[in-house]
Every structure is written in C-alpha cells, then in structure tokens.
Amino acid sequence: MFCRKCGAALPDGSSFCPKCGIPVSGAPRGTGENNSGMVTGIGSRLMSLRSWFSGKGRMARQEFWIRDLILLCSGYLLFFPFELIDGPESYSVSAQVAILIALVVVFAVCLVMAVSTYFIFVRRLHDFSAYGYVIIPIIALDALIFLLDDSDDGSFFGWEDLINVIELFILGCIPGTKGQNRFGPVPKA
C-alpha cells in the first residue's frame, strides 16, 4: 500500500505515513503521534511555517491563544535587551553601530511577526464566519491610538492596552460558528 499524499510505501498495519505523517485511510485517529514519532494535531500545525502566514481556513480558540502567546513572548524577548541599554552617548561608535544593526534586525523580525499576527486574527475571524478585512479597521484604530498617545506616565498598563485586551477577549474567548461555514469545517482543537 502507498501513501495517498507523498506516494511512499506504507508498512503493513501502519496508521500514519512514515515519510509525511498523514493518517492512512481507515486508520484509527487520536493517538497524537505517528509511527515515525512526529507529533500530529495542533503540534504539527504550530510547527508548519506555512500555517503562520496563511489566511485560509478557520482557527480554534486554543490554537489562537497558543500562537498569540508565542508571538507575545517573542516580542518581549526581542525588546528586553534594549531596556538594559543606557543612552547611546555612553557607548563607543562601534557599539552604537552594533546597537543600530540589532535594532534593524529586530525591526525586520517585528514586521514578520506583525504579518503573522494579521493572518492569525484573520483565521480567527473566519471561525466567526466574518471576512478577514474586518480586522483592518481594528488595526487602524490601534495604530491611531499608538500615534496619538503622547502620555509617558511610566505606567505599565494604559487605556490603550485595555482596548487590546478587549480585542483578545472577543477573538480568543467567544466560540466560533458551530458546524461548517463559508471558510471551511470546524477547526480541530
């Protein structure tokens, strides 16, 4: 017998293809691990780079929270070293150049993370049977609040953060459409 996706030969009695990991037709599901030791289910979806930059299909709440927390923690880890840096005048020119290069790299990584966040929100909106362009006014509102907020009161959590928490609550806690909708079947948890 051969795999219907990659064409690899399947050992007798196998539940998953040893090469690509997809379930074999008629095989029992729900083990969470295939014969090659590869994790299936949400773990494989999180590891798929394509799934971080795709606006197709729906996203379950569990997957939304995991991805959002990964991006949030990554963002804090990227910017934490810059909190430890004093004013640039206290460093040599070569250190200032290194800091500038690091800032450019961090900016590029943040752009990639922003695009990924956009697609995560789009797929979560699809679970509500809403089109992804609904997120554009929300992003515009966030950008406007960020640009207009000139208060530097030193508080860790401001009113603009409250708006972001409300957005996360709506997308992450409210269940999506039951059953299949125009964006696909119910996402696997």
C-alpha positions in Angstrom: 0.0 0.0 0.0 1.2 3.6 -0.8 0.6 7.0 0.8 -2.1 9.0 -1.0 -0.1 12.2 -0.4 3.6 11.5 -1.0 3.5 8.1 -2.6 5.8 6.4 0.0 5.5 2.7 0.7 3.5 2.1 3.8 4.4 -0.8 6.2 1.6 -3.2 7.0 -0.7 -2.1 9.8 0.7 1.5 9.9 -1.7 4.2 11.0 0.4 7.1 9.5 2.8 7.6 6.6 6.4 7.3 7.9 7.5 10.0 5.4 4.9 12.8 5.5 2.9 11.8 8.6 -0.6 12.0 7.3 -3.1 9.4 8.6 -3.6 6.3 6.4 -7.2 5.9 5.1 -9.2 3.8 7.6 -6.6 4.0 10.3 -7.7 4.9 13.9 -7.2 8.5 14.9 -6.5 10.3 18.1 -3.1 8.9 19.1 -1.4 12.2 18.8 1.8 10.6 17.4 2.5 8.7 14.2 4.8 5.8 13.6 7.8 8.0 12.8 7.5 9.8 16.2 6.2 13.0 14.6 3.6 14.9 16.6 0.3 15.4 14.8 -2.6 17.6 15.6 -2.1 21.1 17.0 1.7 20.5 17.4 2.2 19.8 13.7 0.0 22.9 12.8 2.1 25.1 15.1 5.3 23.8 13.5 4.2 24.4 10.0 5.7 27.7 8.8 3.0 28.0 6.1 0.2 28.0 8.7 1.7 31.1 10.3 1.3 33.1 7.1 -1.9 31.7 5.6 -5.3 33.4 5.8 -7.2 30.4 4.6 -9.5 28.4 6.8 -10.5 28.8 10.4 -8.6 28.7 13.7 -9.8 27.3 17.0 -9.5 29.3 20.2 -6.8 27.0 21.7 -4.6 27.4 18.7 -5.3 31.2 18.7 -4.1 31.6 22.3 -1.0 29.4 21.8 0.1 31.3 18.7 -0.7 34.7 20.3 1.3 33.8 23.4 4.2 32.6 21.3 4.3 36.0 19.5 3.8 38.0 22.7 6.6 36.2 24.5 8.9 36.5 21.4 8.2 40.3 21.2 9.1 40.8 24.9 12.3 38.7 24.4 13.3 40.7 21.4 12.9 44.1 23.2 14.1 43.1 26.7 17.9 43.6 25.9 17.2 47.1 24.7 15.7 48.0 28.1 19.1 47.3 29.6 20.9 49.8 27.3 21.8 53.2 28.6 21.8 56.3 26.4 23.8 55.9 23.2 26.2 58.6 24.1 27.8 56.4 26.8 28.9 53.8 24.2 31.7 53.8 21.6 31.0 54.3 18.0 31.4 50.6 17.2 29.0 49.7 20.0 26.5 52.3 18.7 26.7 50.7 15.2 26.2 47.2 16.7 23.1 48.5 18.5 21.8 50.1 15.4 22.2 46.9 13.4 20.5 45.0 16.2 17.6 47.4 16.1 17.3 47.0 12.3 17.2 43.2 12.7 14.6 43.4 15.5 12.5 45.8 13.3 12.6 43.2 10.5 11.6 40.4 12.8 8.8 42.6 14.2 7.4 43.1 10.7 7.4 39.4 10.1 5.6 38.9 13.5 3.1 41.6 12.6 2.2 39.9 9.3 1.9 36.6 11.1 -0.4 38.2 13.7 -2.6 39.6 11.0 -3.1 36.1 9.5 -3.8 34.7 12.9 -6.5 37.2 13.5 -7.9 36.7 10.0 -8.2 33.0 10.5 -9.8 33.5 13.9 -12.3 35.9 12.3 -13.1 33.2 9.8 -14.2 31.0 12.7 -16.9 33.6 13.4 -17.8 33.4 9.6 -16.5 37.0 9.2 -14.3 38.2 6.4 -10.7 38.9 7.3 -10.8 42.5 6.1 -12.8 43.3 9.3 -9.5 43.3 11.1 -8.3 46.3 9.1 -10.3 49.0 11.0 -9.2 47.4 14.3 -5.5 47.6 13.2 -6.1 51.2 12.0 -7.7 52.1 15.4 -4.7 50.5 17.3 -2.3 52.4 15.1 -4.1 55.7 15.6 -4.2 55.2 19.4 -0.5 54.4 19.4 0.3 57.5 17.3 -1.9 59.9 19.3 -0.9 58.6 22.8 1.7 61.1 23.9 1.4 60.4 27.6 4.6 58.9 29.0 3.4 58.4 32.6 5.5 55.3 33.1 2.5 53.1 33.7 2.9 49.5 32.5 -0.8 49.2 31.5 -2.7 52.1 30.0 -6.1 52.6 28.5 -4.8 51.7 25.0 -3.8 48.3 26.4 -7.3 47.8 27.7 -8.6 48.1 24.1 -6.2 45.3 23.0 -7.3 43.1 25.9 -10.9 43.5 24.8 -9.9 42.6 21.3 -8.1 39.5 22.5 -11.1 38.6 24.7 -13.5 38.8 21.8 -11.3 36.8 19.4 -10.0 34.3 22.0 -12.8 33.5 24.3 -16.0 33.7 22.3 -16.7 30.4 20.5 -16.9 30.5 16.7 -19.6 29.3 14.4 -20.9 25.8 15.1 -20.5 23.5 12.1 -19.1 24.3 8.7 -19.2 27.9 7.5 -18.1 29.5 4.2 -14.4 29.3 5.3 -14.4 25.6 6.0 -15.1 22.9 8.5 -14.9 23.3 12.3 -11.2 23.7 13.2 -9.6 20.9 15.2 -8.8 21.9 18.8 
